[in-house]
Amino acid sequence: MFESITEKLQGIFKNLRGQGKLTEQNIEETLKQIRASLLEADVHLEAIQKFLEKIKQKSLGKEVALSLTPGQVFIKIVQSELINILTPKDKTSTRLKFAPAPPTLILLAGLQGSGKTTTAAKLAYYYKKDGRKPGLVAADLIRPAAIEQLEVLASQIQVPIFKPAAGEKAIEVCIRAVKSALESNCNMLILDTAGRLHVDESMMSEITSIAQRVKPSNILFVADAMAGQDIVRVVTTFHNKLHLTGTILTKADSDARGGAILSITSTTELPILFVGTSEKMDGLEPFYPDRIASRILGMGDILTLIEKIEKNNEKQQLDKLKLAQAKSFNLNHFLDQLRQLKKMGSLQDMISMLPGDVQMKNQIAQNAPNEKKFNQLEAILLSMTPQERQFPQLLDGSRKKRIAQGSGTRPEDINILLKQYDLMKKMMKNENHAEKLLRQMGMNAFPKRPPF
Ligand code: GDP
């Protein structure tokens, strides 16, 4: 279901994300494309206009312009507006109304072939599983096989059925069923009425008189999801006469383009209570606007895409951060590092486990200090001023001499240390995984101090 519109919208969003920045111009262009794909899905014009207007208002707002990921924010706006057009203003109307005194009545209305009889039985099955005691009323005396069809289904799901006796009219069987429901152990009745191929006076007057007489708490219009936007006109006609309380969209499992589902609530304010998803008795699902919106947007895929992009952005940011940290890596950090390393085993082994250029690692490993060397390096570093450790470029000949004297080493030893420090810094710049690995090994390649 909705494959075609889903595919189109995904293409549009992909395009938009490629543009990086949202401008009034590319928003307009995107809205135009969305409009075309909704028209193609046979969505009612009024629904399209409301939908696009809202998206436009929101996407031209500050929150989107200031966002780091405007394309994604835009998709989220589309998603929330899609949910909005699928949700009536009165949210309480989305639930079935249970009568204060049983039986609760559900009167089904709709055109012939829309799936009324099947849906009547599915509803009975649904509420039976929910612990209610439904009964079915066969009041479709027009379609020849309707009564038998309901009878077969009733016995299949094992719920009582009220059928018209010889010469009994539709309204009479309904009244009789309501009167005897409690005696038949039913606290809910589902009334399957006659439909016609199109709206017709006698059908309307029959169902209107049934509604006026039995006063059902729920009058649900059963619509075929394949119907497209034409259904809006039909629902409106029924609504004007019957004061519908909601709708059920059948055959949502077919290759419905989305026209009916996306048009009904937005144009009539009627909720969709259920969707039919197969011919079978358990093929009836409560309607959740957010789930349908996600399905229409192919959100599973989009979310994956967004995640990928976010990960990539994160990676880029992390890389930048690492580069900045590597740049600021100074001898103070080197000293910290050294002290941590001293606590661990063989430095050569650990270096060999690091990812990165083998030659470079060998070079470091060869020069890697042993216990004695460690102490010597520490002594050298401690003979420097904190400022010299922070800005190693300050270390000219005379400073090196002073440091060598202070640490009981030779100026060459200081050069060796500086060389090792340089290599370490280079390796950090080149290797993104170095930090992670060092952390895993219990070492902190980037001491937790501000990089700048
Ligand atoms: P009615 O004339 O309105 O009572 O329509 P029916 O209940 O006889 O349904 C017409 C056809 O649609 C039947 O073949 C049903 O099996 C089929 N149908 C009803 N609901 C669904 C549904 O949700 N999915 C599918 N695939 N078929 C359905």
Boltz pocket constraint, residues with backbone or C-beta under 6 A from the ligand:
constraints:
  - pocket:
      binder: B
      contacts: [[A, 110], [A, 111], [A, 112], [A, 113], [A, 114], [A, 115], [A, 116], [A, 117], [A, 118], [A, 119], [A, 143], [A, 146], [A, 195], [A, 249], [A, 250], [A, 251], [A, 252], [A, 253], [A, 254], [A, 275], [A, 276], [A, 277], [A, 278], [A, 279], [A, 283]]
      max_distance: 6.0
